[in-house]
């Protein structure tokens, strides 16, 4: 996340940016933003996005 965002705040970032992830984690809280059966745009490479699961971690 490049920041210490809550799961909700991280999900809100995806609403206004051309990026997404399948999950976000902050401590014991886990949010699901994109179902695993769908492709998230999380690593900047479409081929890798198709073959991977994106997980954003809260950090400082």
N, C-alpha and C positions, 0 to 999 in steps of 0.2 A: 504494500500500500504506500510505501514511502511516507508513512505517517502513522500516528496512533489513532486511527479512526475506529468508531464503533462499527459493528456489522451493518447497522442501518445507514450510517454515513457513507460507508464504502459503496453500498448498493445505490445510494443517491448519486454518487459520482458517475456511475455507469449510465444514468438516465440522461446526462448532458454531455457525454464524451463518446468518441468512437472507440470504445474499449469495453471489455466485459471479462468476467471470470465465472467459473462454475460455482465456486465457493469463496467465502471470506471468513477468516478466523480472527477473533480477538479474545484471548484468554480462553474461557470455557464456552464462549458464544460462537456459534457457527451459523452462517447465513448461506442459503442457496439462491443464486441469482439466475443461473441458466441450467436447465435440466441436462443431465449427462447424455441424453439422447440427442441433444442439439449441440452445435458448435459455438464456443465462445471465442471472441477475438482477444486473446490474452498474451500472445507471444510475438506478435508482429509478422508471423509467417503463416499463410493459410494452410500449407501442408502440415506443419507442426500443430496448428490449432486443431486440425481434423483428427490427429492421432494422440491428443493429450487432454488432460483435465487441468484447468487453471484454478489455482488456489492462491488467494491474496492473504497475506499475514500482516496483522497490525504490528508496527515496529516504530521505534524512535530513530 
